[in-house]
Amino acid sequence: MSTKLIYGKYLVTDAETVIPSGALFVEDDKIVDVGTHQRISREHKAQTTLGSSETLIIPGLVNAHSHGKGITDFQRGQIDDTLETWKWRTYPRIDPYYDTLWSALSLLENGVTTTMHNHGLVNPEAYEDEFAKLIKAYLEAGVRVALAPTLNTENVFVYGDNETFIASLSPELQELCPRILKNMARFGEKEYFDAVEKLYNEYSSEKVHIFHGPVSPQWVRDEALREIKKQALQRSMRIHIHTQQTQLQYHYGLKRYGKTLLAHLENMGFLGPDVTCGHCVWLSRDDIDILARTGASVTHHPACNLRVRNGISPVFDLIRQGVRVALGMDEKEFADDKDYIAEMRLTAKLHRLPSHRLDSDHLRPGEVFKMGTENGAEVLGFGESVGKLEKGRQADIVLLDLGRICEPFMYAGHHPLDMLLYRGQGRDVRTVLVGGEILLKNGKLTQIDREEVIRKLRESIPADYEDQFTKANTLFPQLRAAIATQSEQSYEEIEEWEKNPYYFLNNRF
């Protein structure tokens, strides 16, 4: 049996509970006692002691929405822009195993012990092997993962009549678009359902959860969504789906169904406590009521929504209406660096709603911290084992050094979560445990050679990457321009909308 005593100046067991001079006693993978350092050290003898009088202890952080990329889109050659046109780029292939392993290690270095991976395939023709490599990477890194294969078959180029759209294009684009559709068809509905079933049967475990991952309701057939819901209920699986991320998606729901996409999903019987809706930027009051009524949860991606110009999700009102909201980086962090603490800080600042009233309500630090820990664990299906530091739970624990945070002075009366969200950074993470195993100690990975992973990842990048990227993306500026032109009528109709209450938060009173 392996035993550890972990102590610090502050022990934050959950968003509501702080134990000054607190400690945990861990046996193997479980937390068996929580309390003051004085009592824990008196009652338990441990083989290993971690922490100091300048340590902040928190639960492992949970990244509830991502796509598992180690080398970011910016590093690969893409400048951010609006989603419907931004997505039209392609990258030379990079080894998915080492790319995912690098992502997982970067998460650990920033205190993230559990993540979600919504995976778009690098090589659809070898999808079984690719999914196996992803899971191998997470298991070797030690990070818990909820893996969701993606399904995307409808409205590929524009929201509406794609055949007519393709026929209107230049000869070069008319030749390109069928090639894109053919490549996407290599991982169509049959392959998707086969993959999810096989992954679920072979890999489901305490550290690996398999999800359904239809990309978005406008990009998947209703019949497929119904089958996904049916299978999810039969297997007690969760579903993660991007929903109403952009104005055009909101507009499409109204034009196609006479109601929002969320209202359409509710009418289908698709929504429920097993469903998490990513982004949820463009919502009406009725949409928020639907989410609250059905028990569906939401993941908020503040930096991503800013970077690809989606807007700002009404997180404050979602939470006030009883919707569970978790936090995800979506591979579009504010500084492109996997710093999850920075994403929590951005969330806290973004939702300090404008007001002239003293102490008026707004998103509180404890709520942000809950989004990044307990709520994230719940929406990824790990809610009974991680997200809090309690007896009987898995020992997923992060130790941060308060030295830099408090240098050269810190008012002693500040709450530790305020300290974390005002001044904390990923570089303050010193030690990380997952299931009681020390994976990062004194800022250094303990199980995997970081430099070796970087070397292997670099070796997998084609020597002529720039030339391949330029050639592969030659026609995409024309395609993006054609999509924008096709959407012009939608843009004009959107401009006529009344923007209250959520689309511009400064209009809230």
N, C-alpha and C positions, 0 to 999 in steps of 0.2 A: 504493500500500500504506500502511495506517495502522499505526503502531507505538506501543506504550505500555510504559512501565516502571512497575511497581506495587510499592511497597515498604512495609514496616512494622516495628514493633518485634517482632511475632510474625507468622509466616506459617503458618497451619494448613492444610496441604494435604489432610488427611483426619483421621479420628478418632484415628489412631495417630501422626501425624507433625506435628511442629512445628519450624519453622526459625527460630531467633532471628535478628533482623535479616535477614529473608528478603525475597526479591523474585521477581517474575514478569516475563517478557518476552512481550508479546502482539503478534502480527501479525494484523491484520484481526480475525477472529473466534476465532482459535486461540491457545492457550498454546504457545509454542515453546521456552521454557526456564524452569527453576525452580531456585532456589539461594539462596545468600547475596547480600545486597545488594551487598557488595563485589565479588563475581565478576560478577554480572549487569550491574552498572553499568560494569564494566571492559570486558566483552566485547560489550555491545550499546549502540547509540545509538538513542534513542527520540525520536519527535516530541512525545510527551506523557508527563509524569511525574505519577504520582498517589501519595499516601501521605505519611507523616511518621514521625518517630521515636516518635510516640504513637498509631500506628495498629495495629489488629488486623485481619488479612486472613483471611477464611474463604471457603469455596465458597458459591455462592448457595444459599439455603435452599429446601427443597422441601415444599410443603403437599400432602400425599398424599391428602387427602380433604376436599372442601368442596362447597358448593352455589352458589358464585359470587355471593352476595348482597352488594351494597355497603351498602345500608341494612339494618341488622340486623333480625331478628324483633322484638327488644325495641323498637327505634326505630319499627317499624311498628305496635306496639300489643299485642304478645304477652308475657305473663309466663310464664316457664318452668314446666313441670309434667311429669308422667309422660308418656312418649311416646305411648302408645295413646290418651290423651285430649287431650294437648297438640296433636296434629296437626290437631284439628278447629277450624280457624280459617281465615278467608279474608281476603285483603288487597285493597284497591283497587289497580288496575294502576298500575305505575310503569314508565317506559321501560326495557326490558331492556338496551338498548345502553348507556345512560349509567349504569345501575346496575352493570352488569358492568365497565364502564370504571373507575368509581369503586372497585370492589373490587380490580381489577388494580393501580391506582395505589397504593392503600392497602397492598397486598402489597409492592410495590416499596419503598415508604417504610420497610417493616419488614424488608427484606433478602430477601424471597421472590422468587425468579426463575422458579420453576416451580410450577404448581399443577394440581390436579385439579378439574374442575367437573362434578358429577353434577346434571344440570339437570331440574328440574320446571318444566313450561311455564307461562308467564303466560297465553298465549293459544293453546290447543291447535288452534284452527281455522286458525291461521297459523304452524304449527310450522316450516315450511321457512324462512320469513323470520326467525323468532325465532332459530333456530340460527345462521343466517348473521350476524345482528347480534352474537351472542355472540363468534363467532370473529373478526369484524372488530374488536371491542373489544380482545381479547387481542393481536391482531396490531398494532394501533395503539399499545397500551401497551408492547409488546415482551416481554410475559411468555409463557413457554412454557406450553402447556396440554394436558392430557389431558381431552377432552370426552366425557362419557358421557350420552346421553339416558336417561331413566328409563322403566321399564316397571312398571306397578302395576295389576293387574286383579282380584286375588283377595282374599278375606277383608277386604273394604274396611272394614267397620264392626267386626266381631268375628271372632275366630278360630273358625270353625265355620259353623253354619247361619245365613247372613245373611238368607235369605228369612223364616225364622221370627222372627228378631230384628226385622226391619222390621215384620212383621205385629203384633208386640207393642207397638209404639210408639203414641204419641198421634197423632191425625189430622194435626196440623201436621208432625210428624216423618215420618209416612208419606208426606206430600207432598214433603218436603225430600229424603229419601234417594234416590228415583228421579232427581231432578234432579242430584244429585251423581254418581250412576252414569252418567247420560247425558253429563254433561260429561267425565267420565273416559274414556268410550268414544270420545270424539273423537280421542284418541291411544291407540288400542288396539294390539293385536299387529301388525296389518297396517301401520299408520302407523309404528309403532316400527321394524320391520324395514326398511321403505322408507327411513326417515330415516337409520338407521345406515349402510345401503348407500350412500346418496347422499353423506352426510358423509364417509365413508371414501374414496370415489372422488374427491371434489372438493377435500378440504381436507388430507388426510394429508401431512405434511411434517416437516422437521426441528424446527419449532416447534409443530406441531399434531398430536396423536395422537388418534385416534377410538377410543373404547372401547365395549363393550357395558355397559349399566348396569341390569340387572334389580334392582329396589330391594331385594328380600329374598326368600328362598325361599318364605316363607308368603304372599307377595303376588303370586306369578307362577306360572302353571300349569307343571307338570313338563314338558309337551310343549314349551312355549315355552323353558324352560331347556335342554332337549336341543337345540333348534334353535339357540339362542344359542351353545352349546358347539360345535356342528358348524360354524357360520359362523366363530366365533373361530379354530378350528383351521385352516380353509381359508384365512383371510386373515391369519393370524399376528397377530390382534388380542388385546388383553387384556380381561378381564372384571372389573368391580368390583361387589360385591354386599354389602349390609349383612347381617350374620349374627349371630343370637343376641345381639341388643342388649339385650333385656329378659328378665325372669323369665317373662313371659307367652309370649314367643316360644320360650324353652327348653321351657316346659310344653307348648306346642302341638305341638312336634315329638314329644315323648314320647307324647302322647295320639293324635296323628294317625298316626304311623308306628311307634310303639313304640320309637323311637330319637331321638336328637337330630337337628336339621336338618342339622348337619354330617355326621353319619353317613349320613343320607339322601342328601345331595349326593354323598358318596363312592360310595355304592352305585349312583348314577346314572352315575358316571363323569364327573361335572361338575368336580370339583376337580382342580387341577394347578398347575404353575408359572406358568400364564397367568392364574390367578385370585387376586384379592385380596379378602379378607373384611373388611369394615369393622366396627369396634366389638369384636366377639368378647368380650363382657363375661362372659356366663354360659356357662362352659366346664367340662366334666369333664376328668379326666386323659385319658380315651380321645379326647376331642375334640382335645386338644393333640397327642396321638400321630397323629391323622388329619391334622392340618395339617402336621406334620413329615414324615409319610410321603408325602403327596401333593405336597409342595413348594409348597402354597398359602401366600400371605403374608397379613399382617394389618396394618390401619391402626389406630392407637391415637388416641383423641380424648379426652384426659383431662378438659378443662374441660367439653366437651359432655356427657360421661357423668355428670359431677357435676351439671350444670345441669338436665338432664332426668331425673335420679334413676335412671339406669341401674345404677350401681354402678361398681366398679373392675375393669378387665380384668387378668388375671394375666400382665402383660407380662414380668415377671422370669422366670417359668417358661417362657413361650413362647420367649423368647430362649435360655434355657438348654437347651431341647430342640431348638434349631436352626431355629426358625421365624423367617423374616425379618419384622421389625416396623418399620413406618414411622409417621410422625407426621402427623396432620391436625387442622386447627382446626374443621372442620365448621360454620363460621359461628356457633360458640358459644364464643368465646374467653373466658378467665377474666374479662377486663375489657371484653369486647365491643368490642375495638379493633384486631384483626388483629396484635397483638404476638406474633409467632411465638417470639421468644426467651423471653417469659414462659411460653408453652406448653411449651417445652423445660424450663424451670426447674420448672414444676409437675410434669411427668413425672418429673424427677429426684427431687423431694421425695416424690411420691406413692408411689414404689416403693423407698423406703428402708425395707425390711421390718423390723418390730419384732423385736428380739433383745436378749438380755443378753450375748451373746458378743462379745468384743472383735474388731473388724474382720470381723464376719461378712459373708457375701456379700450384695450388693444391686445394684440397677441402678447402673452407673457412669456418670460424665459422658461418657466417650468413647462409650459405647453409646447414650446419649441423643442425642449429636451425630450419630452415625452414622444413627440413626433419622430425623433431620431433614435429612440431606443424601444420603449414598450410598444408604441403603435406600429413601428416598423416590424417588430417581431410578430405581432398579431397578423398583419396583412401578408406576411410571408409564411404563415403557418407554424412559426416557432414560438408562439406566444406562451405556451405552458413551460418552456424550458429556458428561454433567454429573454433579455430586455429589462430585467430587474436583477438586483443582487439580493436574493432571498434564500433561506434554507431550502434545500432540496433542488434548487435550480442548477443548471449547468454553470460552471465557473468560467464564464466569458467576461473577462475583467480587463480594464484599461487603467494604467497608472500614468499620470501626467506630472511633470515637474513644474512646481509653482514658482521656481526661481525666476525665470524670465518674465512670467506673467506678473509677478509682484515687484520686480526690480524697477527703481530702487526703493519704492515704498508702496504699500497698499493699505488703505483704510481697513481696519480689522472688522468693521461692522458689515462689510459687503457679503452678500450671499455668494457661496461658491459657484452657483450657476451663473450669476452675474459676472463673476470673475472670468469664467470660461467663455461666455458669449461676448464679453467686451474685449478681452485681450488674448484669449487662447488661440493657438494655431496648431496645425498638424505636427509641427516640429517639436511641440511640447510633449508629445506622446513618447514615453520612454520604455514602457513594458506592456506587453499584450499577452493575455492567456486566452486560449479557446479550449473549452472542456478541460480546464486545469493544466493544459500543456503550455509551457512558456514558448511562444513563437517569436517574440521580440523582447530583448532584454538590453537595457541601457542604450536603446535606439538601434540595436543591431539584430538582424534576423538570426535565429538560432538553428533553424533546420535546413535552410537552403542558402546556397552561395549566390548572393545577389548579383555579383559581377559576372558570374558564369551565365546566369539567366539573361542578363543584358547582352553578353557576347553572343549567345545562341540566337537571341532575337535579332540582333544586328545581322548575323550571318544569313538569316532567312529573308532579309530584305533584298530584292533584286538589285544588282549592281547598277542597272540602268533604270532605276525606279522613276526618275524624273522624266525620262523619255517615254517610258510606258504610260505614266500618268497623263502626260500631255497628249499622247496619241489616243488613249482611251477616252479622253474627255473633250476631244476636238469639237464634236457636234452638240455637246450638251448646252453651251450658251444659246444656240439657236432653238433647242428644244425648250429651254426655260423661257425664252422670249415668246415662243408660240403659246406656251401654257398661260403665261401672264396675259397675253392678248385675248385668249379664249375666255379668261376669267374676268374680263373687263366689265361685263354687264353685272356680274356678281358684286364686284367692287363698288359699282355705282349704287346698287341696291343697299349694300352694307352702309354706305355713307349716309343713307336716309334714316338709319335706325336711331332711335332714341338711346343715348349712351348710358343713361342711369339704369340700375344703380351700380353695376359692377364693372363695366368695361373701362371706365376711367375712375380709379379710386378717389381721385381728388374731387369728384363730384359728390362724394358721400358727405352727408351732414348729420 
